[in-house]
Amino acid sequence: MNDALRTKLNLILVALLAFALPQSFAIGSAEIQFGASAEQLQQLGDVSLSQGFAPVVEKIGPAVVTIRVARNARSARNAPQLPEPFRDFFRQPEQGPGLVQGSGSGFIVSPDGYIVTNNHVVAGAEEISVELADRREFVNVRLVGRDPDTDVALLKIDADDLPSIPFGSASGTRVGEWVLAIGSPGFSAGAGRVLEMTVTAGIVSAKGRNINILARTNNAAIEDFIQTDAAINPGNSGGPLVNVRGEVIGMNTAISSTTGFNQGYGFAVPIELVGEVVDDLIQYGEVRRAILGVSVTSVTAEDAEFYGLDEVAGVVVQDFGALGSAESAARDAGLERGDVIVSLEGQPISTVSELQTRLRAFSPGETVTIGLIRRSTKELDEIRVQLQQRPAETRVASADSPPDAADHLGISVRDLEEARRAGLELDEDISGVIISDVSRTGALGRSNIQPGMIIQDINGQAVTTVDEYHEIVKALQPGGIANLALLDPRSGSRLTLSVRLPS
């Protein structure tokens, strides 16, 4: 045996022998014990290299389930509840008229039949069934509730004395630790079935990832993913990500892939966030989450230069809801689009996921102090904001305009009246110019800017016509920073973006 292989096997052995002190996690009225106790460790028996991760899988495998859903064929094709990236991840066979079948994974979190899975697995489902590891099947499963903001859903089956997975700690998990992903990957095993109870191993590759997979269609989405290279594939949605002590630290949710299948980049919702959602759904029937009432993005290097920040840290306020119509205590308190939030209750804020994590410590109705840099003055300010409950979400339709010659920002624009004549439904008080084409090699080519978005101002100067737009752009210095305020009529969201012009 060579030294490299011996070292790797020794690392696996050390990982398998690791254990944590018992802890507990409250879900509704139930208290779930998690962490390996001395008795549980004894039950695992002597761990050896020949056993690999088998003791862990034997411990938690019985609590992993396969979820099957049926959707109306029309709603399945339209899939309004499923963000586009999830439509590849949660694959469904084409079956023509009638019901379309799909499958995903989940895991039991309490002996009396509560099961967690992804929202995108069960969204829009007319029928839900659950198959346990022992092949028992439960039909007409009750959907207790779901939370699109975190992609978490809770199911309930009528059963007792079920095996459940103990909760671990995502926050206490370190990058580089071994993890297992368990679920039904969704590949056909013949006779209309899929491969079930499949186990893959890897490590925690990163934490606190924001991959913009939920936020594309949801301004209030919370993305604080665990990244892993344990193989995750279509159908693994909702399955557990567990550590070597047999504790769940996350729920497998998404992949980053050019093929639709695993390429080494999988993402899981931290179990602390899952637990908070589940607890609220059981106790209140809804998620009670404190929010600022704003849509934000993390500060970029260009933002830091534009605002005069000492470091690339903070979040840029983009919007207060669809077309600014949603109530927002933050807006009422004086927060403005383009302001940069740099602290919450005196604690520095570096990224969107960090802001979301800190907000989770507060309840709706509590008042917090926000430190911010004003877009208008580039000066530090402080305001007090009363946190609010997550409001309802609204959307608007959109239409694209034909392309025009691109300018040196790498885009072409048209007047809004042209877009309205082409069928775009916009309120008459909305002003700006609409982007009709984006060059992938231009200044905006590496951003998320898409045709159909509306530019409303540049560096604080209002844009109402194509002529005004070109005058402003021509006056920008080569190599300088352009800060654009935009509106996306497809989702009703607003965006403030800093980009560097070509030199």
C-alpha positions as CSV (number, residue, x, y, z in Angstrom):
1,M,0.0,0.0,0.0
2,N,1.5,3.4,-1.0
3,D,1.9,6.2,1.4
4,A,-0.9,8.4,-0.2
5,L,-3.5,5.6,0.0
6,R,-2.5,4.8,3.5
7,T,-2.8,8.4,4.5
8,K,-6.3,8.7,2.9
9,L,-7.5,5.5,4.6
10,N,-6.2,6.7,8.0
11,L,-8.1,10.0,7.5
12,I,-11.3,8.0,6.8
13,L,-10.8,5.9,9.9
14,V,-10.3,9.0,12.1
15,A,-13.4,10.5,10.6
16,L,-15.5,7.4,11.3
17,L,-14.3,7.2,14.9
18,A,-15.3,10.9,15.6
19,F,-18.3,11.6,17.8
20,A,-20.2,14.5,19.3
21,L,-22.0,15.1,22.6
22,P,-25.8,14.6,22.5
23,Q,-27.9,17.6,21.9
24,S,-31.6,18.2,21.2
25,F,-33.7,20.1,18.6
26,A,-37.3,21.1,19.2
27,I,-39.7,20.5,16.3
28,G,-43.2,21.7,17.4
29,S,-44.1,19.9,20.6
30,A,-41.6,17.1,19.8
31,E,-38.0,17.1,20.9
32,I,-35.6,15.2,18.6
33,Q,-32.4,13.9,20.2
34,F,-29.4,14.2,18.0
35,G,-25.7,13.7,18.3
36,A,-24.1,10.3,19.0
37,S,-24.6,9.1,22.6
38,A,-22.4,6.5,24.2
39,E,-25.2,3.9,23.6
40,Q,-25.5,4.9,19.9
41,L,-21.7,4.6,19.5
42,Q,-21.8,1.2,21.1
43,Q,-24.6,0.1,18.7
44,L,-22.4,1.1,15.7
45,G,-19.9,-1.4,17.0
46,D,-16.2,-1.4,16.1
47,V,-15.4,0.7,13.1
48,S,-12.9,-0.7,10.7
49,L,-11.6,0.4,7.3
50,S,-13.3,-2.6,5.7
51,Q,-16.7,-1.3,7.0
52,G,-16.2,2.1,5.4
53,F,-19.3,4.2,6.0
54,A,-21.6,1.2,6.3
55,P,-22.4,1.7,10.1
56,V,-23.5,5.3,9.3
57,V,-25.7,4.2,6.4
58,E,-27.2,1.4,8.4
59,K,-28.0,3.9,11.2
60,I,-29.8,6.5,9.1
61,G,-30.8,4.7,5.9
62,P,-34.2,3.5,7.3
63,A,-35.3,7.1,7.7
64,V,-34.7,8.1,4.1
65,V,-37.8,8.0,1.9
66,T,-38.8,8.2,-1.8
67,I,-41.4,10.7,-2.7
68,R,-43.6,10.4,-5.7
69,V,-45.9,13.1,-7.0
70,A,-48.4,13.6,-9.8
71,R,-49.2,16.9,-11.4
72,N,-51.7,18.0,-13.9
73,A,-50.0,17.8,-17.3
74,R,-50.6,21.5,-18.1
75,S,-49.4,22.7,-14.8
76,A,-46.4,20.4,-15.1
77,R,-45.5,21.9,-18.5
78,N,-45.9,25.4,-17.2
79,A,-44.5,24.6,-13.8
80,P,-45.0,28.2,-12.5
81,Q,-43.8,27.2,-9.0
82,L,-40.6,25.7,-10.2
83,P,-37.6,28.0,-10.9
84,E,-36.1,27.2,-14.3
85,P,-32.9,25.6,-12.9
86,F,-35.1,23.2,-10.8
87,R,-37.0,22.0,-13.9
88,D,-33.8,20.2,-15.0
89,F,-33.0,19.1,-11.6
90,F,-36.4,17.6,-10.8
91,R,-37.0,15.6,-14.0
92,Q,-40.4,14.4,-15.1
93,P,-41.2,12.1,-18.0
94,E,-43.4,13.4,-20.8
95,Q,-46.8,11.7,-20.6
96,G,-49.1,13.8,-22.7
97,P,-52.6,14.6,-21.3
98,G,-53.6,13.7,-17.8
99,L,-51.2,13.5,-14.8
100,V,-47.4,13.7,-15.1
101,Q,-45.4,11.7,-12.6
102,G,-42.3,12.8,-10.8
103,S,-40.1,11.7,-7.9
104,G,-37.8,13.1,-5.3
105,S,-36.4,12.2,-1.9
106,G,-37.1,13.1,1.8
107,F,-36.2,12.0,5.3
108,I,-38.2,11.4,8.5
109,V,-37.6,13.9,11.3
110,S,-39.9,12.6,14.0
111,P,-41.2,9.1,14.9
112,D,-44.8,10.2,14.5
113,G,-44.4,10.7,10.7
114,Y,-43.2,14.2,9.9
115,I,-41.1,14.2,6.7
116,V,-39.1,17.0,5.2
117,T,-38.3,17.5,1.5
118,N,-37.8,20.3,-1.0
119,N,-40.6,22.7,-1.9
120,H,-39.8,22.2,-5.6
121,V,-40.4,18.5,-5.2
122,V,-44.0,18.9,-4.1
123,A,-45.0,22.3,-5.5
124,G,-48.2,22.1,-7.6
125,A,-48.6,18.4,-6.8
126,E,-52.2,17.0,-6.9
127,E,-51.1,13.6,-5.5
128,I,-48.2,12.8,-3.1
129,S,-47.1,9.4,-2.0
130,V,-44.2,8.2,0.2
131,E,-42.4,4.9,0.1
132,L,-40.3,4.1,3.1
133,A,-37.0,2.2,3.1
134,D,-38.9,-1.0,4.3
135,R,-41.1,-0.7,1.1
136,R,-44.2,0.4,3.0
137,E,-46.1,3.0,0.9
138,F,-48.3,5.8,2.1
139,V,-50.7,7.5,-0.3
140,N,-52.7,10.7,0.1
141,V,-49.9,12.2,2.1
142,R,-50.7,15.4,3.9
143,L,-48.8,18.5,2.9
144,V,-48.4,20.4,6.2
145,G,-46.8,23.4,4.5
146,R,-44.1,24.6,2.2
147,D,-41.7,27.6,2.1
148,P,-40.6,28.8,-1.4
149,D,-38.1,31.2,0.3
150,T,-35.9,28.3,1.5
151,D,-37.2,25.5,-0.7
152,V,-38.3,23.5,2.3
153,A,-41.6,21.6,2.6
154,L,-43.1,19.4,5.3
155,L,-45.2,16.3,4.9
156,K,-47.1,14.1,7.4
157,I,-47.9,10.4,7.2
158,D,-50.2,8.5,9.6
159,A,-47.7,6.2,11.3
160,D,-45.9,5.8,14.6
161,D,-42.5,4.5,15.9
162,L,-40.8,5.4,12.7
163,P,-37.0,5.6,12.4
164,S,-35.8,9.3,12.3
165,I,-32.6,11.0,11.5
166,P,-30.9,12.9,14.4
167,F,-30.1,16.6,13.7
168,G,-26.5,17.7,13.6
169,S,-25.1,21.2,13.1
170,A,-24.3,22.8,9.8
171,S,-22.8,25.8,11.5
172,G,-20.4,23.6,13.5
173,T,-19.4,21.6,10.4
174,R,-16.0,22.5,8.9
175,V,-15.1,22.7,5.3
176,G,-13.3,19.5,4.4
177,E,-15.3,17.2,6.7
178,W,-16.6,14.0,5.2
179,V,-20.4,13.9,4.3
180,L,-22.8,11.4,2.7
181,A,-25.7,12.2,0.4
182,I,-28.5,9.8,0.4
183,G,-31.6,9.6,-1.7
184,S,-33.2,8.3,-4.9
185,P,-31.1,9.8,-7.8
186,G,-34.0,9.5,-10.3
187,F,-32.4,7.2,-12.8
188,S,-34.6,4.4,-14.2
189,A,-34.2,1.0,-12.7
190,G,-36.8,-0.5,-15.1
191,A,-40.5,-1.4,-14.7
192,G,-41.3,2.3,-14.0
193,R,-39.1,2.4,-10.9
194,V,-36.1,4.6,-10.0
195,L,-32.8,3.7,-8.3
196,E,-33.6,4.1,-4.6
197,M,-31.6,4.5,-1.4
198,T,-28.4,5.4,-3.2
199,V,-25.4,6.6,-1.1
200,T,-22.6,8.8,-2.3
201,A,-19.6,10.2,-0.3
202,G,-17.7,13.4,-0.5
203,I,-16.6,16.4,1.6
204,V,-18.0,19.8,2.5
205,S,-16.5,22.0,-0.2
206,A,-17.8,25.3,1.0
207,K,-20.4,27.0,3.2
208,G,-22.6,30.0,2.9
209,R,-23.0,29.7,-0.8
210,N,-25.5,32.0,-2.6
211,I,-25.9,30.6,-6.1
212,N,-29.0,32.8,-7.1
213,I,-31.1,29.7,-7.9
214,L,-34.0,30.7,-5.8
215,A,-33.6,34.4,-6.0
216,R,-34.1,34.4,-9.8
217,T,-37.9,34.1,-9.2
218,N,-38.2,35.1,-5.6
219,N,-37.0,38.4,-4.2
220,A,-37.2,37.1,-0.6
221,A,-35.3,33.9,-1.1
222,I,-32.8,32.8,1.5
223,E,-29.7,31.1,0.0
224,D,-27.1,30.0,2.5
225,F,-26.1,26.6,1.0
226,I,-23.6,24.0,2.0
227,Q,-21.6,23.0,-1.1
228,T,-20.4,19.4,-1.4
229,D,-18.8,17.2,-4.0
230,A,-20.8,14.2,-2.9
231,A,-22.7,13.1,-6.0
232,I,-26.2,14.6,-6.2
233,N,-28.4,13.9,-9.2
234,P,-32.0,14.5,-10.3
235,G,-34.3,12.9,-7.8
236,N,-31.9,13.5,-4.8
237,S,-33.9,16.6,-4.1
238,G,-35.0,16.6,-0.5
239,G,-32.6,13.8,0.7
240,P,-30.3,14.2,3.7
241,L,-26.7,15.3,3.7
242,V,-25.2,13.6,6.8
243,N,-21.9,13.6,8.6
244,V,-19.9,10.6,9.7
245,R,-21.8,10.5,13.1
246,G,-25.1,9.8,11.3
247,E,-26.4,13.3,11.9
248,V,-28.2,15.3,9.1
249,I,-26.5,18.7,8.5
250,G,-28.4,19.7,5.4
251,M,-31.1,18.9,2.8
252,N,-29.9,18.2,-0.7
253,T,-31.4,20.9,-3.0
254,A,-29.6,21.8,-6.2
255,I,-26.7,21.1,-8.5
256,S,-24.6,23.3,-10.7
257,S,-24.2,21.5,-13.9
258,T,-23.9,22.0,-17.7
259,T,-25.4,18.6,-18.3
260,G,-28.3,18.4,-15.8
261,F,-26.4,15.7,-13.9
262,N,-23.7,15.7,-11.2
263,Q,-20.5,17.4,-12.1
264,G,-19.2,17.7,-8.5
265,Y,-21.1,20.8,-7.4
266,G,-24.0,20.0,-5.1
267,F,-25.8,22.3,-2.7
268,A,-27.8,21.6,0.5
269,V,-30.0,23.8,2.8
270,P,-28.4,24.0,6.3
271,I,-30.3,21.9,8.8
272,E,-30.7,24.8,11.2
273,L,-32.7,26.6,8.6
274,V,-34.7,23.5,7.8
275,G,-35.5,23.1,11.5
276,E,-36.7,26.7,11.8
277,V,-39.1,26.3,8.9
278,V,-40.4,22.9,10.1
279,D,-40.9,24.2,13.7
280,D,-43.0,27.2,12.4
281,L,-45.0,25.0,10.0
282,I,-45.9,22.6,12.8
283,Q,-46.7,25.3,15.4
284,Y,-48.3,28.0,13.3
285,G,-49.1,26.4,9.9
286,E,-46.9,29.1,8.3
287,V,-43.4,30.4,8.4
288,R,-42.9,33.4,10.7
289,R,-39.8,35.0,9.3
290,A,-38.5,38.5,10.2
291,I,-37.5,40.4,7.1
292,L,-36.3,44.0,6.3
293,G,-38.7,44.2,3.3
294,V,-35.9,44.7,0.8
295,S,-34.3,42.7,-2.0
296,V,-30.5,42.8,-1.8
297,T,-27.3,41.6,-3.6
298,S,-23.8,41.3,-2.3
299,V,-21.3,44.1,-2.9
300,T,-19.0,43.6,-5.9
301,A,-15.5,45.0,-6.4
302,E,-17.0,47.7,-8.7
303,D,-19.6,48.6,-6.0
304,A,-16.8,49.0,-3.4
305,E,-15.0,51.4,-5.7
306,F,-18.1,53.4,-6.6
307,Y,-19.2,53.7,-2.9
308,G,-15.7,54.3,-1.6
309,L,-15.8,51.2,0.6
310,D,-12.6,50.0,2.3
311,E,-13.3,46.4,1.4
312,V,-15.6,44.4,-0.8
313,A,-18.2,43.8,1.9
314,G,-21.9,44.7,2.4
315,V,-25.2,44.3,0.5
316,V,-26.8,46.6,-2.0
317,V,-30.5,47.4,-1.6
318,Q,-32.2,46.6,-4.9
319,D,-35.9,46.9,-4.2
320,F,-38.8,47.0,-1.7
321,G,-41.0,44.4,-3.5
322,A,-42.6,44.0,-6.9
323,L,-42.5,47.4,-8.6
324,G,-42.0,48.9,-5.2
325,S,-45.6,48.4,-4.4
326,A,-45.2,46.1,-1.4
327,E,-45.2,47.6,2.1
328,S,-41.7,48.0,3.5
329,A,-40.8,49.2,7.0
330,A,-37.2,49.7,5.8
331,R,-38.3,52.1,3.0
332,D,-40.6,53.9,5.5
333,A,-37.6,54.2,7.9
334,G,-35.6,55.9,5.2
335,L,-33.7,53.2,3.4
336,E,-33.3,53.9,-0.4
337,R,-32.6,51.8,-3.5
338,G,-28.8,51.7,-4.0
339,D,-27.9,52.1,-0.4
340,V,-25.4,49.6,0.9
341,I,-26.1,47.9,4.3
342,V,-22.8,47.4,6.1
343,S,-24.0,46.4,9.6
344,L,-26.9,45.0,11.6
345,E,-27.1,45.7,15.3
346,G,-23.4,46.8,15.2
347,Q,-22.3,43.5,13.6
348,P,-20.6,43.9,10.2
349,I,-22.5,42.5,7.1
350,S,-20.3,41.2,4.3
351,T,-22.7,39.1,2.1
352,V,-26.4,38.4,1.5
353,S,-26.2,35.1,3.2
354,E,-24.6,36.7,6.3
355,L,-27.4,39.3,6.4
356,Q,-30.0,36.5,6.1
357,T,-28.3,34.5,8.8
358,R,-28.2,37.4,11.3
359,L,-31.9,38.3,10.6
360,R,-32.9,34.7,11.6
361,A,-32.0,35.6,15.2
362,F,-34.9,38.2,15.3
363,S,-38.7,37.9,15.2
364,P,-41.2,40.0,13.2
365,G,-42.0,43.2,15.1
366,E,-38.5,43.6,16.7
367,T,-36.6,46.8,15.9
368,V,-33.0,46.6,14.7
369,T,-30.3,49.2,13.9
370,I,-29.0,49.2,10.3
371,G,-25.7,50.8,9.4
372,L,-25.5,51.8,5.7
373,I,-23.7,53.8,3.1
374,R,-25.9,56.2,1.1
375,R,-25.9,55.9,-2.6
376,S,-26.7,59.7,-2.9
377,T,-23.9,60.9,-0.6
378,K,-21.5,58.0,-0.2
379,E,-21.6,58.7,3.5
380,L,-22.2,56.4,6.5
381,D,-25.7,56.6,8.1
382,E,-27.7,54.7,10.6
383,I,-31.4,54.0,10.8
384,R,-33.8,52.0,13.1
385,V,-36.1,49.5,11.3
386,Q,-39.0,47.5,12.7
387,L,-38.7,44.0,11.1
388,Q,-41.8,42.7,9.4
389,Q,-43.4,39.4,8.4
390,R,-42.8,38.1,4.9
391,P,-45.4,39.8,2.5
392,A,-47.2,38.1,-0.4
393,E,-45.4,38.0,-3.7
394,T,-46.6,39.5,-7.0
395,R,-45.4,39.2,-10.6
396,V,-45.9,40.9,-13.9
397,A,-45.7,39.7,-17.5
398,S,-43.0,40.8,-20.0
399,A,-42.1,41.0,-23.6
400,D,-38.8,41.6,-25.3
401,S,-38.0,44.2,-28.0
402,P,-36.2,43.6,-31.2
403,P,-32.4,44.2,-31.1
404,D,-30.7,47.4,-32.0
405,A,-27.0,48.4,-32.4
406,A,-25.1,47.9,-29.2
407,D,-23.3,50.7,-27.5
408,H,-20.0,50.5,-25.6
409,L,-21.7,49.2,-22.5
410,G,-22.4,46.2,-24.6
411,I,-26.2,46.6,-24.8
412,S,-28.8,48.1,-27.1
413,V,-31.9,49.9,-25.8
414,R,-35.4,51.0,-27.0
415,D,-38.0,53.4,-25.7
416,L,-40.7,52.0,-23.5
417,E,-43.4,53.0,-25.8
418,E,-42.1,50.6,-28.4
419,A,-42.2,47.9,-25.9
420,R,-45.7,48.8,-24.9
421,R,-46.8,48.7,-28.5
422,A,-45.2,45.2,-28.7
423,G,-47.4,44.0,-25.9
424,L,-45.4,44.6,-22.7
425,E,-47.8,45.5,-19.9
426,L,-46.3,48.3,-17.8
427,D,-47.9,51.0,-15.6
428,E,-47.8,54.4,-17.2
429,D,-45.8,55.9,-14.4
430,I,-42.9,53.5,-15.1
431,S,-40.1,55.3,-17.0
432,G,-36.8,54.3,-18.4
433,V,-35.4,52.5,-21.5
434,I,-35.7,48.8,-22.2
435,I,-32.7,46.6,-23.0
436,S,-33.3,44.9,-26.3
437,D,-30.0,43.1,-26.7
438,V,-26.9,42.2,-24.5
439,S,-23.5,41.4,-26.0
440,R,-21.8,38.7,-23.9
441,T,-18.5,40.3,-24.6
442,G,-19.5,43.8,-23.5
443,A,-19.2,45.5,-20.1
444,L,-22.6,44.0,-19.0
445,G,-21.9,40.6,-20.6
446,R,-20.7,39.0,-17.4
447,S,-23.7,40.2,-15.4
448,N,-27.2,38.8,-15.0
449,I,-28.6,41.6,-17.2
450,Q,-31.1,40.2,-19.7
451,P,-33.1,41.7,-22.6
452,G,-36.4,43.0,-21.4
453,M,-34.9,44.8,-18.3
454,I,-35.5,48.5,-17.9
455,I,-32.7,51.0,-17.1
456,Q,-34.1,53.8,-15.0
457,D,-31.0,55.8,-14.0
458,I,-27.2,55.7,-14.4
459,N,-25.1,57.1,-11.6
460,G,-28.1,58.8,-10.2
461,Q,-29.1,60.5,-13.4
462,A,-32.7,59.7,-14.5
463,V,-33.1,58.0,-17.9
464,T,-36.4,58.4,-19.7
465,T,-35.6,58.3,-23.4
466,V,-33.0,56.6,-25.7
467,D,-31.4,60.0,-26.4
468,E,-31.0,60.7,-22.7
469,Y,-29.4,57.3,-22.2
470,H,-26.9,57.8,-25.0
471,E,-25.9,61.2,-23.7
472,I,-25.3,59.9,-20.2
473,V,-23.3,56.8,-21.5
474,K,-21.2,59.0,-23.8
475,A,-20.2,61.2,-20.9
476,L,-18.9,58.2,-18.8
477,Q,-15.2,58.0,-18.5
478,P,-13.4,55.0,-20.1
479,G,-12.3,52.5,-17.4
480,G,-14.7,54.2,-15.0
481,I,-17.7,52.7,-13.0
482,A,-21.3,52.9,-14.2
483,N,-23.9,52.3,-11.5
484,L,-27.2,51.4,-13.1
485,A,-30.7,51.3,-11.5
486,L,-32.9,48.7,-13.3
487,L,-36.3,47.2,-13.2
488,D,-37.1,43.6,-14.3
489,P,-40.8,43.6,-15.3
490,R,-40.8,39.8,-15.5
491,S,-40.5,39.5,-11.7
492,G,-41.2,43.1,-10.7
493,S,-37.8,43.2,-8.9
494,R,-35.4,46.1,-9.0
495,L,-31.6,45.9,-9.3
496,T,-28.7,48.3,-8.7
497,L,-25.6,47.1,-10.5
498,S,-22.0,48.6,-10.8
499,V,-19.9,47.7,-13.8
500,R,-16.6,48.9,-15.1
501,L,-16.6,50.4,-18.6
502,P,-14.0,49.3,-21.1
503,S,-10.8,51.4,-21.2
